[in-house]
């Protein structure tokens, strides 16, 4: 009888060992599967984060490119609008000289009438060309003084006019597409 319990003990030990062997790999597999799932979840989360970061970066780059495109378009537009800025400023003294020549000619003198007519036509065609290229005169006689468009040469007391009113224009000013090329040189009334 003593042998049977040993066998039973051996059988019990063997069945415990079998149970342990069977339980051990199952539990190891379960643990491994859980770890793999956790790794997969963390890898998935990492990949999702990377995708979100990449999408955010793409959106930022797209916004930056759109801003660059707008800036370039604005710069090109300004370059087209104001390309004639210096050139037109150099032409303005010619207009001034033609106007001075007209004012110096006596209209009553028949011998100068043809010259005056020629200068008037030249001046008119010159001014038409300036207007076609959006170069507009600033002739503020009788208007309030505007420091953005006018340059005061002197101030003269005049009780007949409101203070800071342009009394006389020495030289017309000009704008190119609304931007000042040359301010008008003016005499301004002074309050008494």
Buried (B, 14 or more C-beta within 10 A) or exposed (E): EEEEEEEEEEEEEEEEEEEEEEEEEEEEEEEEEEEEEEEEEEEEEEEEEEEEEEEEEEEEEEEEEEEEEEEEEEEEEEEEBBEBBEEBBEBBEEBBEBBEBBEEBEEEEEEBEEEBEEBBEBBEEBBEEBEEBBBBBBBBEEBEBBEEBBBBBEBEEBEEBEBBBBBBBEBBBBBBBEEBBBBBBBBBBBEE
